[in-house]
Amino acid sequence: MSNNLFNENILQGKVAFVTGGGTGITGGIARALAEHGAKVAITSRKTENLEPMKQLIKENGGECLAVAADVRDFAAVTNAIAQTIEHFGKIDIVVNGAAGNFLCQADELSSNGFGTVIDIDTKGTFNVCRAAFDELKKNQGQILNISATLHLAATPMQIHVSAAKAGVDAITRNLSVEWGRYGIRVNGIAPGPIEDTEGIKRLLPEHLKEKLTKKIPLRRFGRIKDIENAAVFLCSEAASYISGVTLVVDGGHWLTGTAFG
Ligand code: HXC
């Protein structure tokens, strides 16, 4: 915990519900929220994907509840939210991190393949926001949607994810406008190339890493910690007048062209 940049109590008293919170970037966010005082519920399709993160959070002195739920299934999401409220008494922060991804060019992608990623990323994000609305309204809570930079220009082999994340950004903007009157803040983070993530392992062949590094204005891949810091900031009172923003955390990369070009 000593390498944290923020006060360790910055999220004290908050309860966070984090989808996809077992692994990768969203796992890091869940752990970081807990390290800064929040109690955390993490969800994934399979409980076994959640157990290591739950243990880690507990070893770090945090409180964690692991609940299996597929974000595509509204009833399962509603149930996971109800379990979290029963266990921790409330929810203040929702992080939508559950995401699907694979490389496939548009002329080989099936309709169901396209729809599957839309269902996980876009509909899943809506499902969780919608199911958590009453609770967030009660607590003047907030939502953090994990987006990407793939759709800011255009990324070959990623039409499904690009469309899905563009939809996520639209959800961020729309809900910030519709739910701002209840004191609910809705923001997003768009991570660029982040090392040691499933996304980069799957999407970026090893031989292209050096080329990509040279293209990133800050000349390095991002670290999960970079995204954790952005998340802790956006979830904290320090961001109390920020809503409707998707914060790009990519070392300036997307400005230089397509995501993997
Ligand atoms: C083409 C594929 C495919 C592939 C699945 N499909 N994998 N098509 N290439 N590699 C198609 C299937 O053929 C099928 O269509 C449809 O998708 C549904 O497949 P299922 O296996 O039944 O779906 P399901 O098990 O529900 O989900 C599969 C999955 C999911 C979407 C691949 O398991 C998944 O994404 N897992 C990875 C999770 C992950 O890595 N998340 C991190 C995301 S990183 P048909 O027509 O055959 O029925 C991220 C950041 C991006 O988002 C930024 C990076 C820089």
py3Dmol code that shows the C-alpha trace and the ligand (Angstrom):
import py3Dmol

protein = """\
ATOM      1  CA  MET A   1       0.000   0.000   0.000  1.00  0.00           C
ATOM      2  CA  SER A   2       2.968   2.270   0.440  1.00  0.00           C
ATOM      3  CA  ASN A   3       3.144   3.030  -3.289  1.00  0.00           C
ATOM      4  CA  ASN A   4      -0.311   4.590  -3.324  1.00  0.00           C
ATOM      5  CA  LEU A   5      -0.421   8.230  -4.399  1.00  0.00           C
ATOM      6  CA  PHE A   6      -3.660   9.069  -2.631  1.00  0.00           C
ATOM      7  CA  ASN A   7      -4.654   9.147   1.009  1.00  0.00           C
ATOM      8  CA  GLU A   8      -5.536   5.578   1.995  1.00  0.00           C
ATOM      9  CA  ASN A   9      -8.887   6.704   3.411  1.00  0.00           C
ATOM     10  CA  ILE A  10     -10.010   8.624   0.334  1.00  0.00           C
ATOM     11  CA  LEU A  11     -12.854   6.102  -0.282  1.00  0.00           C
ATOM     12  CA  GLN A  12     -13.544   5.202   3.348  1.00  0.00           C
ATOM     13  CA  GLY A  13     -17.193   4.298   3.952  1.00  0.00           C
ATOM     14  CA  LYS A  14     -17.944   3.639   0.273  1.00  0.00           C
ATOM     15  CA  VAL A  15     -19.149   0.368  -1.218  1.00  0.00           C
ATOM     16  CA  ALA A  16     -18.181  -0.472  -4.796  1.00  0.00           C
ATOM     17  CA  PHE A  17     -19.719  -3.042  -7.172  1.00  0.00           C
ATOM     18  CA  VAL A  18     -17.174  -3.985  -9.847  1.00  0.00           C
ATOM     19  CA  THR A  19     -18.036  -6.199 -12.826  1.00  0.00           C
ATOM     20  CA  GLY A  20     -15.141  -8.130 -14.311  1.00  0.00           C
ATOM     21  CA  GLY A  21     -13.444  -7.367 -11.013  1.00  0.00           C
ATOM     22  CA  GLY A  22     -11.533 -10.649 -10.732  1.00  0.00           C
ATOM     23  CA  THR A  23      -8.766 -10.059 -13.239  1.00  0.00           C
ATOM     24  CA  GLY A  24      -6.921  -7.595 -15.446  1.00  0.00           C
ATOM     25  CA  ILE A  25      -7.523  -3.868 -15.424  1.00  0.00           C
ATOM     26  CA  THR A  26     -10.829  -4.096 -13.578  1.00  0.00           C
ATOM     27  CA  GLY A  27      -9.318  -6.467 -11.050  1.00  0.00           C
ATOM     28  CA  GLY A  28      -6.673  -3.818 -10.402  1.00  0.00           C
ATOM     29  CA  ILE A  29      -9.370  -1.183 -10.020  1.00  0.00           C
ATOM     30  CA  ALA A  30     -11.252  -3.355  -7.502  1.00  0.00           C
ATOM     31  CA  ARG A  31      -8.077  -3.897  -5.486  1.00  0.00           C
ATOM     32  CA  ALA A  32      -7.185  -0.189  -5.640  1.00  0.00           C
ATOM     33  CA  LEU A  33     -10.644   0.904  -4.485  1.00  0.00           C
ATOM     34  CA  ALA A  34     -10.326  -1.498  -1.544  1.00  0.00           C
ATOM     35  CA  GLU A  35      -6.826  -0.216  -0.739  1.00  0.00           C
ATOM     36  CA  HIS A  36      -8.318   3.262  -0.479  1.00  0.00           C
ATOM     37  CA  GLY A  37     -11.010   2.275   1.994  1.00  0.00           C
ATOM     38  CA  ALA A  38     -13.953   1.016  -0.085  1.00  0.00           C
ATOM     39  CA  LYS A  39     -15.679  -2.304   0.552  1.00  0.00           C
ATOM     40  CA  VAL A  40     -15.813  -4.116  -2.763  1.00  0.00           C
ATOM     41  CA  ALA A  41     -18.117  -6.628  -4.452  1.00  0.00           C
ATOM     42  CA  ILE A  42     -16.592  -8.225  -7.538  1.00  0.00           C
ATOM     43  CA  THR A  43     -18.456 -10.155 -10.223  1.00  0.00           C
ATOM     44  CA  SER A  44     -17.575 -12.420 -13.105  1.00  0.00           C
ATOM     45  CA  ARG A  45     -19.294 -15.242 -14.926  1.00  0.00           C
ATOM     46  CA  LYS A  46     -17.426 -17.826 -12.846  1.00  0.00           C
ATOM     47  CA  THR A  47     -16.731 -17.614  -9.106  1.00  0.00           C
ATOM     48  CA  GLU A  48     -13.356 -19.352  -9.517  1.00  0.00           C
ATOM     49  CA  ASN A  49     -12.150 -16.331 -11.523  1.00  0.00           C
ATOM     50  CA  LEU A  50     -12.922 -14.138  -8.512  1.00  0.00           C
ATOM     51  CA  GLU A  51     -11.384 -16.097  -5.655  1.00  0.00           C
ATOM     52  CA  PRO A  52      -7.702 -15.053  -6.101  1.00  0.00           C
ATOM     53  CA  MET A  53      -8.637 -11.347  -6.168  1.00  0.00           C
ATOM     54  CA  LYS A  54     -10.954 -11.775  -3.196  1.00  0.00           C
ATOM     55  CA  GLN A  55      -8.100 -13.380  -1.240  1.00  0.00           C
ATOM     56  CA  LEU A  56      -5.652 -10.642  -2.269  1.00  0.00           C
ATOM     57  CA  ILE A  57      -8.025  -7.882  -1.181  1.00  0.00           C
ATOM     58  CA  LYS A  58      -8.567  -9.630   2.146  1.00  0.00           C
ATOM     59  CA  GLU A  59      -4.818 -10.134   2.671  1.00  0.00           C
ATOM     60  CA  ASN A  60      -4.405  -6.382   2.072  1.00  0.00           C
ATOM     61  CA  GLY A  61      -6.873  -5.748   4.892  1.00  0.00           C
ATOM     62  CA  GLY A  62      -9.898  -5.008   2.694  1.00  0.00           C
ATOM     63  CA  GLU A  63     -13.414  -6.431   2.581  1.00  0.00           C
ATOM     64  CA  CYS A  64     -14.543  -8.264  -0.539  1.00  0.00           C
ATOM     65  CA  LEU A  65     -17.631 -10.156  -1.664  1.00  0.00           C
ATOM     66  CA  ALA A  66     -17.421 -12.380  -4.758  1.00  0.00           C
ATOM     67  CA  VAL A  67     -20.665 -12.916  -6.684  1.00  0.00           C
ATOM     68  CA  ALA A  68     -21.050 -14.839  -9.941  1.00  0.00           C
ATOM     69  CA  ALA A  69     -23.148 -13.024 -12.538  1.00  0.00           C
ATOM     70  CA  ASP A  70     -23.195 -12.753 -16.321  1.00  0.00           C
ATOM     71  CA  VAL A  71     -23.787  -9.068 -17.117  1.00  0.00           C
ATOM     72  CA  ARG A  72     -25.852 -10.122 -20.152  1.00  0.00           C
ATOM     73  CA  ASP A  73     -28.450 -11.595 -17.800  1.00  0.00           C
ATOM     74  CA  PHE A  74     -30.463  -8.783 -16.208  1.00  0.00           C
ATOM     75  CA  ALA A  75     -31.973 -11.068 -13.552  1.00  0.00           C
ATOM     76  CA  ALA A  76     -28.502 -12.305 -12.540  1.00  0.00           C
ATOM     77  CA  VAL A  77     -27.231  -8.704 -12.333  1.00  0.00           C
ATOM     78  CA  THR A  78     -30.223  -7.672 -10.220  1.00  0.00           C
ATOM     79  CA  ASN A  79     -29.556 -10.608  -7.928  1.00  0.00           C
ATOM     80  CA  ALA A  80     -25.835  -9.770  -7.574  1.00  0.00           C
ATOM     81  CA  ILE A  81     -26.688  -6.176  -6.709  1.00  0.00           C
ATOM     82  CA  ALA A  82     -29.261  -7.332  -4.142  1.00  0.00           C
ATOM     83  CA  GLN A  83     -26.678  -9.685  -2.588  1.00  0.00           C
ATOM     84  CA  THR A  84     -24.168  -6.832  -2.361  1.00  0.00           C
ATOM     85  CA  ILE A  85     -26.672  -4.531  -0.666  1.00  0.00           C
ATOM     86  CA  GLU A  86     -27.626  -7.314   1.735  1.00  0.00           C
ATOM     87  CA  HIS A  87     -23.964  -7.980   2.557  1.00  0.00           C
ATOM     88  CA  PHE A  88     -22.556  -4.431   2.740  1.00  0.00           C
ATOM     89  CA  GLY A  89     -25.750  -2.431   3.333  1.00  0.00           C
ATOM     90  CA  LYS A  90     -25.499  -0.242   0.216  1.00  0.00           C
ATOM     91  CA  ILE A  91     -23.721   0.512  -3.070  1.00  0.00           C
ATOM     92  CA  ASP A  92     -22.126   3.902  -3.827  1.00  0.00           C
ATOM     93  CA  ILE A  93     -19.877   3.113  -6.779  1.00  0.00           C
ATOM     94  CA  VAL A  94     -20.510   0.927  -9.817  1.00  0.00           C
ATOM     95  CA  VAL A  95     -17.605   0.016 -12.091  1.00  0.00           C
ATOM     96  CA  ASN A  96     -18.511  -1.606 -15.411  1.00  0.00           C
ATOM     97  CA  GLY A  97     -15.455  -3.550 -16.469  1.00  0.00           C
ATOM     98  CA  ALA A  98     -16.806  -6.836 -17.812  1.00  0.00           C
ATOM     99  CA  ALA A  99     -15.810  -7.026 -21.480  1.00  0.00           C
ATOM    100  CA  GLY A 100     -15.485  -9.507 -24.306  1.00  0.00           C
ATOM    101  CA  ASN A 101     -12.808  -9.420 -26.945  1.00  0.00           C
ATOM    102  CA  PHE A 102     -11.167 -11.365 -29.750  1.00  0.00           C
ATOM    103  CA  LEU A 103      -9.497 -10.405 -33.002  1.00  0.00           C
ATOM    104  CA  CYS A 104     -11.599 -10.920 -36.114  1.00  0.00           C
ATOM    105  CA  GLN A 105     -11.824  -9.058 -39.386  1.00  0.00           C
ATOM    106  CA  ALA A 106     -15.234  -7.702 -40.285  1.00  0.00           C
ATOM    107  CA  ASP A 107     -15.750  -9.936 -43.338  1.00  0.00           C
ATOM    108  CA  GLU A 108     -15.198 -13.060 -41.245  1.00  0.00           C
ATOM    109  CA  LEU A 109     -17.127 -12.032 -38.140  1.00  0.00           C
ATOM    110  CA  SER A 110     -20.524 -13.681 -37.666  1.00  0.00           C
ATOM    111  CA  SER A 111     -23.577 -11.738 -36.643  1.00  0.00           C
ATOM    112  CA  ASN A 112     -23.606 -13.649 -33.383  1.00  0.00           C
ATOM    113  CA  GLY A 113     -19.916 -12.875 -32.770  1.00  0.00           C
ATOM    114  CA  PHE A 114     -20.610  -9.156 -33.233  1.00  0.00           C
ATOM    115  CA  GLY A 115     -23.712  -9.360 -31.058  1.00  0.00           C
ATOM    116  CA  THR A 116     -21.964 -11.296 -28.293  1.00  0.00           C
ATOM    117  CA  VAL A 117     -19.484  -8.490 -27.658  1.00  0.00           C
ATOM    118  CA  ILE A 118     -22.230  -5.844 -27.899  1.00  0.00           C
ATOM    119  CA  ASP A 119     -24.229  -7.877 -25.371  1.00  0.00           C
ATOM    120  CA  ILE A 120     -21.349  -8.157 -22.891  1.00  0.00           C
ATOM    121  CA  ASP A 121     -19.890  -4.648 -23.184  1.00  0.00           C
ATOM    122  CA  THR A 122     -22.780  -2.366 -24.112  1.00  0.00           C
ATOM    123  CA  LYS A 123     -25.928  -4.138 -22.956  1.00  0.00           C
ATOM    124  CA  GLY A 124     -24.061  -5.449 -19.917  1.00  0.00           C
ATOM    125  CA  THR A 125     -23.078  -1.906 -18.956  1.00  0.00           C
ATOM    126  CA  PHE A 126     -26.665  -0.723 -19.364  1.00  0.00           C
ATOM    127  CA  ASN A 127     -27.986  -3.715 -17.391  1.00  0.00           C
ATOM    128  CA  VAL A 128     -25.753  -2.968 -14.410  1.00  0.00           C
ATOM    129  CA  CYS A 129     -26.442   0.782 -14.464  1.00  0.00           C
ATOM    130  CA  ARG A 130     -30.183   0.178 -14.743  1.00  0.00           C
ATOM    131  CA  ALA A 131     -30.252  -2.451 -12.001  1.00  0.00           C
ATOM    132  CA  ALA A 132     -28.194  -0.219  -9.661  1.00  0.00           C
ATOM    133  CA  PHE A 133     -30.141   2.979 -10.375  1.00  0.00           C
ATOM    134  CA  ASP A 134     -32.428   3.024  -7.316  1.00  0.00           C
ATOM    135  CA  GLU A 135     -29.483   2.361  -5.008  1.00  0.00           C
ATOM    136  CA  LEU A 136     -27.248   4.967  -6.659  1.00  0.00           C
ATOM    137  CA  LYS A 137     -30.069   7.503  -6.534  1.00  0.00           C
ATOM    138  CA  LYS A 138     -30.513   6.863  -2.832  1.00  0.00           C
ATOM    139  CA  ASN A 139     -26.804   7.319  -2.121  1.00  0.00           C
ATOM    140  CA  GLN A 140     -25.932   9.988  -4.723  1.00  0.00           C
ATOM    141  CA  GLY A 141     -23.581   7.391  -6.077  1.00  0.00           C
ATOM    142  CA  GLN A 142     -21.579   7.144  -9.226  1.00  0.00           C
ATOM    143  CA  ILE A 143     -20.750   4.986 -12.214  1.00  0.00           C
ATOM    144  CA  LEU A 144     -17.390   4.351 -13.864  1.00  0.00           C
ATOM    145  CA  ASN A 145     -17.535   2.685 -17.294  1.00  0.00           C
ATOM    146  CA  ILE A 146     -14.403   1.093 -18.711  1.00  0.00           C
ATOM    147  CA  SER A 147     -14.113   1.985 -22.372  1.00  0.00           C
ATOM    148  CA  ALA A 148     -11.189   1.765 -24.828  1.00  0.00           C
ATOM    149  CA  THR A 149      -9.448   3.924 -27.426  1.00  0.00           C
ATOM    150  CA  LEU A 150     -10.085   1.482 -30.290  1.00  0.00           C
ATOM    151  CA  HIS A 151     -13.065   3.392 -31.672  1.00  0.00           C
ATOM    152  CA  LEU A 152     -11.662   6.905 -31.369  1.00  0.00           C
ATOM    153  CA  ALA A 153     -10.095   6.409 -34.784  1.00  0.00           C
ATOM    154  CA  ALA A 154     -10.649   2.939 -36.302  1.00  0.00           C
ATOM    155  CA  THR A 155      -8.974  -0.339 -35.392  1.00  0.00           C
ATOM    156  CA  PRO A 156      -8.929  -3.226 -37.873  1.00  0.00           C
ATOM    157  CA  MET A 157     -10.109  -6.613 -36.514  1.00  0.00           C
ATOM    158  CA  GLN A 158     -11.955  -4.773 -33.756  1.00  0.00           C
ATOM    159  CA  ILE A 159     -15.220  -3.632 -35.363  1.00  0.00           C
ATOM    160  CA  HIS A 160     -17.275  -5.453 -32.725  1.00  0.00           C
ATOM    161  CA  VAL A 161     -15.373  -4.039 -29.748  1.00  0.00           C
ATOM    162  CA  SER A 162     -15.154  -0.583 -31.318  1.00  0.00           C
ATOM    163  CA  ALA A 163     -18.928  -0.462 -31.820  1.00  0.00           C
ATOM    164  CA  ALA A 164     -19.487  -1.833 -28.328  1.00  0.00           C
ATOM    165  CA  LYS A 165     -17.219   0.698 -26.632  1.00  0.00           C
ATOM    166  CA  ALA A 166     -18.674   3.584 -28.677  1.00  0.00           C
ATOM    167  CA  GLY A 167     -21.988   2.475 -27.179  1.00  0.00           C
ATOM    168  CA  VAL A 168     -20.471   2.450 -23.706  1.00  0.00           C
ATOM    169  CA  ASP A 169     -19.279   6.048 -24.207  1.00  0.00           C
ATOM    170  CA  ALA A 170     -22.806   7.013 -25.287  1.00  0.00           C
ATOM    171  CA  ILE A 171     -24.189   5.415 -22.116  1.00  0.00           C
ATOM    172  CA  THR A 172     -21.689   7.453 -20.067  1.00  0.00           C
ATOM    173  CA  ARG A 173     -22.801  10.717 -21.685  1.00  0.00           C
ATOM    174  CA  ASN A 174     -26.533   9.973 -21.660  1.00  0.00           C
ATOM    175  CA  LEU A 175     -26.724   8.792 -18.074  1.00  0.00           C
ATOM    176  CA  SER A 176     -24.629  11.715 -16.851  1.00  0.00           C
ATOM    177  CA  VAL A 177     -27.271  14.019 -18.353  1.00  0.00           C
ATOM    178  CA  GLU A 178     -30.334  12.008 -17.284  1.00  0.00           C
ATOM    179  CA  TRP A 179     -29.149  11.063 -13.792  1.00  0.00           C
ATOM    180  CA  GLY A 180     -27.132  14.131 -12.857  1.00  0.00           C
ATOM    181  CA  ARG A 181     -30.258  15.596 -11.229  1.00  0.00           C
ATOM    182  CA  TYR A 182     -30.050  12.799  -8.640  1.00  0.00           C
ATOM    183  CA  GLY A 183     -26.450  13.624  -7.813  1.00  0.00           C
ATOM    184  CA  ILE A 184     -25.236  10.566  -9.728  1.00  0.00           C
ATOM    185  CA  ARG A 185     -21.943  11.138 -11.534  1.00  0.00           C
ATOM    186  CA  VAL A 186     -21.237   8.984 -14.587  1.00  0.00           C
ATOM    187  CA  ASN A 187     -17.742   8.831 -16.038  1.00  0.00           C
ATOM    188  CA  GLY A 188     -15.538   6.513 -18.043  1.00  0.00           C
ATOM    189  CA  ILE A 189     -11.905   5.585 -18.482  1.00  0.00           C
ATOM    190  CA  ALA A 190     -10.484   4.675 -21.890  1.00  0.00           C
ATOM    191  CA  PRO A 191      -7.250   2.754 -21.321  1.00  0.00           C
ATOM    192  CA  GLY A 192      -4.731   2.663 -24.149  1.00  0.00           C
ATOM    193  CA  PRO A 193      -2.191  -0.163 -24.515  1.00  0.00           C
ATOM    194  CA  ILE A 194      -1.713  -1.488 -20.987  1.00  0.00           C
ATOM    195  CA  GLU A 195       0.999  -4.080 -20.369  1.00  0.00           C
ATOM    196  CA  ASP A 196       0.288  -7.398 -18.624  1.00  0.00           C
ATOM    197  CA  THR A 197      -3.373  -7.442 -19.604  1.00  0.00           C
ATOM    198  CA  GLU A 198      -5.420 -10.091 -21.361  1.00  0.00           C
ATOM    199  CA  GLY A 199      -6.377  -7.495 -23.983  1.00  0.00           C
ATOM    200  CA  ILE A 200      -2.785  -6.802 -25.016  1.00  0.00           C
ATOM    201  CA  LYS A 201      -1.777 -10.476 -24.805  1.00  0.00           C
ATOM    202  CA  ARG A 202      -4.604 -11.409 -27.145  1.00  0.00           C
ATOM    203  CA  LEU A 203      -4.545  -8.433 -29.454  1.00  0.00           C
ATOM    204  CA  LEU A 204      -0.952  -7.419 -29.941  1.00  0.00           C
ATOM    205  CA  PRO A 205       1.556  -9.832 -31.443  1.00  0.00           C
ATOM    206  CA  GLU A 206       4.912  -9.788 -29.596  1.00  0.00           C
ATOM    207  CA  HIS A 207       6.837  -8.533 -32.658  1.00  0.00           C
ATOM    208  CA  LEU A 208       4.711  -5.359 -32.879  1.00  0.00           C
ATOM    209  CA  LYS A 209       5.343  -4.245 -29.297  1.00  0.00           C
ATOM    210  CA  GLU A 210       8.534  -2.321 -30.010  1.00  0.00           C
ATOM    211  CA  LYS A 211       6.972  -0.562 -33.005  1.00  0.00           C
ATOM    212  CA  LEU A 212       3.960   0.422 -30.943  1.00  0.00           C
ATOM    213  CA  THR A 213       6.106   1.674 -28.056  1.00  0.00           C
ATOM    214  CA  LYS A 214       7.850   4.090 -30.444  1.00  0.00           C
ATOM    215  CA  LYS A 215       4.468   5.403 -31.543  1.00  0.00           C
ATOM    216  CA  ILE A 216       3.255   6.167 -28.023  1.00  0.00           C
ATOM    217  CA  PRO A 217       4.131   9.810 -27.259  1.00  0.00           C
ATOM    218  CA  LEU A 218       5.189   8.909 -23.692  1.00  0.00           C
ATOM    219  CA  ARG A 219       7.279   6.011 -25.119  1.00  0.00           C
ATOM    220  CA  ARG A 220       5.981   3.308 -22.823  1.00  0.00           C
ATOM    221  CA  PHE A 221       3.027   0.996 -22.431  1.00  0.00           C
ATOM    222  CA  GLY A 222       0.605   1.902 -19.699  1.00  0.00           C
ATOM    223  CA  ARG A 223       0.548   0.001 -16.427  1.00  0.00           C
ATOM    224  CA  ILE A 224      -2.554  -1.273 -14.652  1.00  0.00           C
ATOM    225  CA  LYS A 225      -1.537   1.111 -11.864  1.00  0.00           C
ATOM    226  CA  ASP A 226      -2.035   4.060 -14.262  1.00  0.00           C
ATOM    227  CA  ILE A 227      -5.664   3.030 -14.723  1.00  0.00           C
ATOM    228  CA  GLU A 228      -6.121   2.337 -11.002  1.00  0.00           C
ATOM    229  CA  ASN A 229      -4.970   5.880 -10.200  1.00  0.00           C
ATOM    230  CA  ALA A 230      -7.420   7.380 -12.700  1.00  0.00           C
ATOM    231  CA  ALA A 231     -10.206   5.251 -11.213  1.00  0.00           C
ATOM    232  CA  VAL A 232      -9.453   6.185  -7.612  1.00  0.00           C
ATOM    233  CA  PHE A 233      -9.402   9.860  -8.610  1.00  0.00           C
ATOM    234  CA  LEU A 234     -12.696   9.702 -10.551  1.00  0.00           C
ATOM    235  CA  CYS A 235     -14.403   7.754  -7.735  1.00  0.00           C
ATOM    236  CA  SER A 236     -13.230  10.206  -5.090  1.00  0.00           C
ATOM    237  CA  GLU A 237     -14.580  13.543  -3.895  1.00  0.00           C
ATOM    238  CA  ALA A 238     -11.675  15.160  -5.757  1.00  0.00           C
ATOM    239  CA  ALA A 239     -13.770  14.573  -8.911  1.00  0.00           C
ATOM    240  CA  SER A 240     -17.074  15.744  -7.408  1.00  0.00           C
ATOM    241  CA  TYR A 241     -17.799  18.166 -10.294  1.00  0.00           C
ATOM    242  CA  ILE A 242     -16.718  15.795 -13.070  1.00  0.00           C
ATOM    243  CA  SER A 243     -19.479  13.930 -14.914  1.00  0.00           C
ATOM    244  CA  GLY A 244     -20.015  12.727 -18.476  1.00  0.00           C
ATOM    245  CA  VAL A 245     -16.287  12.432 -19.143  1.00  0.00           C
ATOM    246  CA  THR A 246     -14.431   9.451 -20.570  1.00  0.00           C
ATOM    247  CA  LEU A 247     -10.869  10.016 -19.478  1.00  0.00           C
ATOM    248  CA  VAL A 248      -8.353   8.691 -21.992  1.00  0.00           C
ATOM    249  CA  VAL A 249      -5.358   7.160 -20.208  1.00  0.00           C
ATOM    250  CA  ASP A 250      -3.053   6.151 -23.034  1.00  0.00           C
ATOM    251  CA  GLY A 251       0.143   8.224 -22.960  1.00  0.00           C
ATOM    252  CA  GLY A 252      -1.241  10.227 -25.900  1.00  0.00           C
ATOM    253  CA  HIS A 253      -1.324   7.147 -28.140  1.00  0.00           C
ATOM    254  CA  TRP A 254      -4.678   7.427 -29.896  1.00  0.00           C
ATOM    255  CA  LEU A 255      -3.784  10.853 -31.262  1.00  0.00           C
ATOM    256  CA  THR A 256      -1.086   9.242 -33.387  1.00  0.00           C
ATOM    257  CA  GLY A 257      -3.434   7.039 -35.437  1.00  0.00           C
ATOM    258  CA  THR A 258      -5.050   3.622 -35.297  1.00  0.00           C
ATOM    259  CA  ALA A 259      -4.625   1.591 -32.150  1.00  0.00           C
ATOM    260  CA  PHE A 260      -2.187  -0.972 -33.555  1.00  0.00           C
ATOM    261  CA  GLY A 261      -0.903   0.819 -36.668  1.00  0.00           C
TER     262      GLY A 261
END
"""
ligand_1 = """\
55
HXC
C -14.359 -15.036 -34.259
C -15.547 -15.616 -32.372
C -14.336 -15.760 -31.626
C -13.112 -15.516 -32.323
C -16.007 -16.197 -30.307
N -16.537 -15.890 -31.503
N -14.667 -16.121 -30.357
N -15.559 -15.258 -33.666
N -13.176 -15.154 -33.629
N -11.939 -15.658 -31.712
C -17.945 -15.941 -31.885
C -18.418 -17.382 -31.879
O -18.070 -18.045 -33.060
C -19.929 -17.195 -31.739
O -20.536 -16.864 -32.965
C -20.030 -15.959 -30.857
O -18.762 -15.277 -30.947
C -20.270 -16.337 -29.415
O -19.267 -17.240 -28.999
P -19.378 -18.039 -27.619
O -18.102 -18.748 -27.414
O -20.649 -18.814 -27.553
O -19.596 -16.817 -26.622
P -19.232 -16.623 -25.131
O -18.612 -17.833 -24.525
O -20.449 -16.113 -24.472
O -18.134 -15.445 -25.197
C -16.997 -15.628 -25.995
C -16.052 -14.433 -25.844
C -15.664 -14.310 -24.392
C -16.753 -13.147 -26.288
C -14.837 -14.691 -26.734
O -15.308 -15.567 -23.884
C -14.506 -13.370 -24.204
O -14.377 -12.301 -24.768
N -13.605 -13.752 -23.368
C -12.416 -12.918 -23.193
C -12.597 -11.952 -22.119
C -11.496 -10.915 -22.165
O -10.384 -11.168 -22.614
N -11.809 -9.726 -21.709
C -10.837 -8.637 -21.773
C -11.246 -7.774 -22.867
S -9.986 -6.637 -23.187
P -21.261 -17.991 -33.880
O -21.736 -17.235 -35.083
O -20.217 -19.012 -34.221
O -22.382 -18.556 -33.058
C -10.747 -5.298 -23.809
C -9.832 -4.140 -24.014
C -9.676 -3.821 -25.444
O -11.887 -5.245 -24.025
C -8.514 -2.893 -25.689
C -7.247 -3.610 -26.010
C -6.139 -2.698 -26.459
"""
view = py3Dmol.view(width=600, height=400)
view.addModel(protein, "pdb")
view.setStyle({"model": 0}, {"cartoon": {"style": "trace"}})
view.addModel(ligand_1, "xyz")
view.setStyle({"model": 1}, {"stick": {}})
view.zoomTo()
view.show()
